[in-house]
Amino acid sequence: MPTSSTAARAALARTVVAVAAAIGATNLVYDGAEHWPSDGAPSGPGESRERLAHTGEQQLWVAEDALHAALARDVGAYARALRDGGMTSRQVLIAVADVVREAAASSLGADALDALLHGAGRSSVAAYFAT
């Protein structure tokens, strides 16, 4: 494996670990409908807590979006390095999926891992066929 693809693989693995950690943190913070406040009219400290909760969620969403953008960037860099090294699109998809599975499998459930693999696959195809 050429040096550029080795470095790109390492960067992708680090990003996958960060995304997996963010997915885990988001799942712990937001636990469904009971998370939201009641429909009563908040006032005083209750309203402040509600605003802080929504602000905190927004910060998590922004951070998660940034991590997904970093994932797309690093998947793209790895896919292009492999393509430039002579791999076919199928080989690149398999290589990207292997990195994602290796880096995230122990920390994500099956559904979250499938979603992460799907996003990485989309980014890989887009990068492979970009001119």
Secondary structure, DSSP 8 states (H G I E B T S, - for coil): --HHHHHHHHHHHHHHHHHHHHHHHHHHH--SGGGS--SS---THHHHHHHHHHHHHHHHHHHHHHHHHHHHHHHHHHHHHHHHTT--HHHHHHHHHHHHHHHHTTTS-HHHHHHHHHHHHHHHHHHHH--
